[in-house]
Amino acid sequence: MSDSNTYAAPLEAAADLPARRGANESAQAAQREQPAQPAHQIRHWPAVLSVALSAAAFCTTEFMPVGLLRYIADGLAVSDGAAGLTVTAPGLLAAVAAPAVTVLVRRQDRRIVLWALGVLLVLANVIAALAPGFPVLIAARVLFGIGLGGFWALGAGLGERLVDRASAPKATALIFAGVSVGMLVGGAAGALIGELLGWRWAFGITAGLAALSLAAQLASLPRLAVDRQIAVRDLFGLFATPCGRNVLITMTLGLLGQFAAYTYITPFLSRHAHFGGETISALLLGYTLIGLLGNFVGGALAARHARATLAAAIGLIGVPLLLLPWCAHAPLQVVLLLALWGIAYGSMPVVLQVALSEAAPRSTEGSMALFVANFQISIALGAWAGGCLVDRVGIGSTMFTAAGLCAAALAALALRGLRR
C-alpha cells in the first residue's frame, strides 16, 4: 500500500470534523427541545399501566363528589350548592398547581415527583373520609387539587417517554383511557357507594385505589430525567397562534356548560326526575359506559376532522341540557338524553387533545400545563356558577344556562372558521 493511501483516511477524517461537529451540535439542540428518551428502545409497559392506573385514581377522586353530592349535603348539613365546592376547590387549586409544579420541579426526576403526588392523593382521600366537618373536607379537597394539577401536567404526556417511538401512540392512548375511565366512573361509583355504604366509605375506597396505584408506580417506574428546565414563557405556547387561542376559548365555554350542569345531575335525577338511589347509580354507570364508547369514536373522528368533531361534541352536550328540564317526568326520554350527553362528553378529552395538538404541534410540558390549568378552571368555575344558580333559581334554569354556554362555544368556533 502506498504512503498516499496510508494517510488519505486520516486526512479525510480531519477534513470532515467540522461537518461532524455541526451535526453533533444540531443533534444536541434537538435533544434539548425534547424530553430525554431512553438510550435503548425498552418498552416499559408495566410503567405505562401504573401511570394509567394513577390517572384513573386521580380522576375518580376528582369526580367522586358528583355522585355523592346529596349525601354530603345531607350528612354535613349544607346546601347542594355549598356541597358543590368539593368540585370547585380542587379545580381551582389544580389550575394553579399545574403550571406551578411544572416550573418548580425544574429538572427533578419525574419519577420522584409522581411518587410524591401519589402520596398526596392517598393522604387527601384519607382526610376526606375522616373529615369531622365541612371545612376539613374542603381542606382535603384543596390538598387533592395540588396533586391533581401536578399529575395532569407531568403524567399525561409520559407515554412517549416510557416506550419506543413506534409504540408511543398506543401508550398515550392507554394513559388517556385511564383518565377517561376515572372522569366517567367517579360519579357512578360515588352514587353507588354513597347509597350502599355512605359517602365516607367512598373516599376510603378511593384511598385504597390511590394506594394501589402508588405501589404500582413504586414498583415499575424507571428513572425519568429531563434535560431542559421548563421556563415560565413555555407555559403560554398555546397562545402563540390564533387557532390555539380559539380552541382554548371554545374549550372553556363548553366545559363551563358541561360542569355547571353535570355537577348537579344527581339532585336533578333524584328530586326532579324522581329516580331512586340505585336507579341513579345505574344511570350514571350507563353514562360512564357509553362515554367510553364516545372516547374511542371521538378519537377516531378527530384524527380526520378535529374542529368539526369538537363542534359536534359540544352541540350534542347542549341538546340534552336544553331538553332535560322539559322531559324530567318522562323516564325513557331522560335515559335517552343522558345517553346522548354521555357519548358527547366522553369524546371531549381526546377531541380537545387532538385539536390543541394541531394548534400547537410542538407542544411541550408547558403547553400541557396550560391545557390542564384551563381545563381545571373551567371545571371549578362551572361547578361554582352552577351551584350559585341551583341555590337561587333551581337546577332547571341552571341547565338552560349551561346550554347557552355550549351555544356560545359553538359560536366562537364558527367565528374562527369564518375568519379563516
N, C-alpha and C positions, 0 to 999 in steps of 0.2 A: 504494500500500500504506500502511495506517495506521501510526502510531507504535506502537500496541499490538502489531500484528503484527511490527513490526521488532524489538522487544525480547522477544517471547514465547519464541523459541527459546533465546537465551542464558540467560534466567531458568529455563526448564525444564531446561537442561543443568546449571546450577548446583545446582538442587534435586536433581538426580539423582546428583551427585557422591558423597555418602555411600554410596549403594547400589552405585555402580560400584567405589568403593574397597573396600567389603566383598567384592564379587565377586572383585576382583583379589587380595585377601588370601587368600580361600578357594582360589583357583586356585594361588597361590604355595605355600600349605600343602600342597595335593595334590601339587604338583610335588616338594616336598621329601620326600614319602613314597615317591616312585618314582624310579628312576634316570633320568638325563637322557635325553630322547628327541630324535631328530633334528628340527631345526626344520622340515624339509620331508620328505615321505614318499619317501625314496630307498630302494631295495631293494639292500642290499649283499650280494647272493647270493654273489659270489666270497669275501667275507669269511666268510660262513656256512660255505662249503665248506672254507675254510682252518681254521676252528675245529673242524669235524667231523674233518678230517684229523689235526689235533693231538690230538683226543680219541682217535682210533684209535691214534696213535703212543704216547701215554701209557699207554693200557690194554693195548696189545700188549706194551710193555716191562714192565708190572706182572705180567702172567701168563705171560710167556715162560719163566720158570723152571719152571713146571708141566710143560711138555713136555721140559725139559732136565734135570730133577731127577737122573735116574740117571746122565746123562753128567757133570754137575757133581760128583756124589758120587764117581764113579769117577776122574774127571780130577784132582780135588784131594784125593783120599784122605780123604773124610769120610763119615759115615753119611747115610742118606736123611733122617733126622730133622734132622741138622745142616744139610743142604742146603736143607731147608725154611725155614731162616732167611732165605733170599733172597726169600721171600714175606713172612715176618713182619716183617723190618726195615723195608721201605718202608711197609708198612701202618701200623706204629706211628708212624713219622715223619709220614706223611700225615695221620694223625688229629690230631696236634699242629699241623701246618703249616696245615691248612685254616682253623681259627679264627684262628690267629696271623697268617697272611698277610692275611686279610680285615680284621683290625683294624689291622695295622701299615702297610698301604699307604695308609690314610687316603683322601684324595681324589686320589691319584695316577691319572693317565690309565691306564685299564685296558689300553690297547694296549701301553704300555711295559712294564707288569707281565707281560703274556702273552709278550712278546718275551723278557724276562729268564728266565721259566720255560722257554721253548723252548730257550734256550741251555743251561740247566741239564740239560735232558733229553738233549741231544746229548752233553754232557760226561760225564754219568753212564754212558751206554751205551759210550762210548769207553773209559772207565776200566775198566768191567766186561769188555770184550773183551780188554783188555791186562793184566788183573789177574794178577800173578805168583803169588798165593796166595789162600787163602780169606778172610783178614782184609781184603785190599784189595777183593775182590769185595763183601763185606758193606759196606765203606765206600762203594763206588759205589752200592749199593742204598739206603743211608741218604741219600745225596745226591739220588738219584732220588725218594725218598719226600717230600722237601721240595717238589720241583717238582710232584709228583703232587697233594699236598694243596692247594697254591695254585691249580693249574689247575682242579681239580674245583670248588673253592669259587667261583672267579671266572668260569670259562669256560663252565660247563654251562648257565648261565642267560642267555647273551648273545643268544640267538635273537631275543627281543623287542626288543632294542636295535639290531639290525642291519637290520631290515626294518620296514615299516609294520605297524600293529597287526593288520590283517586277515591278513597273511601270517605273523605270529609263531608260530602253532602249527606250521606247516609247517617253519619254520626251526628251532624247538626240536626237533621230531621228527628232523630231519636231523642235528643235533648229537648227539642221543642215539643215533641209528643208528651214528654213528662210535664212540661209547662202547661200544655193544653189540658191534660188529664187533671192536674191539680186545680186549674182555674175552673174547670167544669164540674169536677167531683165535689169540691169543697162545699157548695151549697146543698147538694143532695145528701152527702154524708152527714153534714151538720143537722139537717132536718130530721134524718132518721135516728141518729144517736140522741139528739135532743128529745125526741118523742119517747124513745125507749128507756134512756138512762139519765137524761138531764144534760144541760149544756156544759157543766164542768167536766163530765166524762168525755165529752167531745174534744176538749182541749187536752185532756190527759192522754187520750188515744193518739192524738196528733203529735204529742210529745214523744210517744213511743215510735211513731213513724219517723220523726226527725232524728231520734237516736239511732235508728236502724240505718238511715241514710248517711249519718255521720260515721258510723262504724264501717260502712261500705267504702266511703272516701278514704278513711284512715288506712284501710287495707289495700286500696287499689290505685290511688292517685300517684303518678310519677312526679318527679321534680318538674316544675313549670316556671322556669326562669324567664325573664323578659330582658331584652337588650336596650329598650328605649323607654324612658320615663314619659308618661302622658303629661302634657302641659295643659294649662287652662285653655289656651287657644284651640286645642284639639277637640274640646267639648262642643264646639259650635260648627263642626264641619257640615252638618245638615242644613245650616242657614246659608251656605255658600251659593246655592243655586235656587232660582225661583221655584223649580219643581219640588225641591226638598222642603222649602218653606210652606208651599201649598199643601203637601201631604201632611205635614205636621199640624197645620190649621184644621184640615179635614179630619184628621185623626182625633184631635182634641174635641171638636164639636160632636163627632159621632160617639166617642166614648163618654162624654158628658151625658148625652141622651141615654146611652146604654145603662150606666150605673146610677143615674138619678131614678130610674125605674126598677132595674133588676135588684138593687139592694133591698127593696121593699116588696119583692114579689111574694114572700111568704105571708106577710099580713094581708096582701091582696087576695091570695088564694084562700086564706082562712076566713076572712071577715066579709069579703065581697062575693067571692065565688062559692063560699060555704063548703069547701072541701075539708075533710078530716086530716089529722096529722099524718097517718100512714099513707093516705092518698097523695098528700103534698110531697112526701118523700119519694113516692113512686113517680110523680110528675117531674120532680127535679132530677131524678135518676134518668128518666127518659130524655129530658133536656140535655143531660150530660152525654148520653149515648149518641143521640142524633147530632150533637155538637162535635163529637169526634169525627163523625162522617163529614160534617162541614169542613173540618180541618183539612182532610185529605182532598175533598172536592175543590175547596178554595185554593189550596196549594197548586193543584193541577191546572186550574184555570188561570191563576195569577201568573204562572210561568209564561203564559202566552199573552195575556191582556191584563196587566196588573191594575191599571186605573179603572178599567171597566168592571173588573171583578170587585174592586173596592167599592165602587158606586153601587153595584148590585147588593153587596153585603149590607151596606148602610141602609139602603132602601128597604131591604127585607127585614131589618130590625125595626124601622119606623112604622111599617104597616101593622104589625101586632100591637105596638104601643098605642097606635091610634084607635084600633078596633076593640082591644080587650075591655076597656071600661063599658062599652056598649054591649058586650057579649058575656058579661060576668055571670048571668043567670042561665047561660046555655053551656053546660059542661063539655059537650062534644066540640063546640066551637072554641072554647078556651083551650082544650087539649091541642087542637089543630094549630091554633095561633102560637101556642108555646113551642110546638114542634118547628114551625117556621122560624120563630125567633131563635131557637137553639141552633139550627143549622146555619143561620146567618151569622150569629155571633161566634160560633165555633170556627168559622173561616177567618175571622178578623185578625187574630195574632199573626198567622202565617202570611195573609194577604198584605198586611201592613209592613211586615218584614221585607217581602219581595218589593213592594212599592218604594220603600225607603232605600233599599239596596240599589234599585235602578236610579233613584235620585242622587245617591252618594255612593257610587260603585267602589270607591277606595275607603269604605267605612272602616274605622278603627275602633278600639275600645272607647275612645272619646265620643264618637258618634253613637255607639250603642248606649253609653251613659246618658246622653241627651234623649235618646228614644225612650229609655226606661223612665227618666225623670218626667217626660211629657205624659207617658202612659199613667204613671202613678199620680201625678197632679190631676189628670182627668178623672181617675177613679175617686180620689179624695174629694174633689170639688163636686163631682156628680153625686156622690153619696151625701155630702153635706147639703147641697142645694135641694136634693130630693127629700132629705129629712125635714128641712125647713118648710117645704111645700106640703109634705104629708101632714105635719102637725097643724098647719094653718088652713089648707084648702082641701086636703084629702088625697088619697092615692090616685083617684081617677083623674083629677086635674093635673097631678104630677106626671102621669103617663102622657097626657096630651102635650104638656110642655116638653117632655123628653122626645116625643115625635117631632115637635117643632125644631129641636136641636139637630135631629137627624136630617130634616129638610134643609137646614142651614148648612150642614156639612156637604150635602149633595150640591147645593148652590155654589159653595166655594170651589168644589171640584170641577163643576161645569164652567165656572168663570175662568179658571185657569186654562181649561180646554179651548174656550173661545179666544183667549188672548194668544194662545199658541197658534 
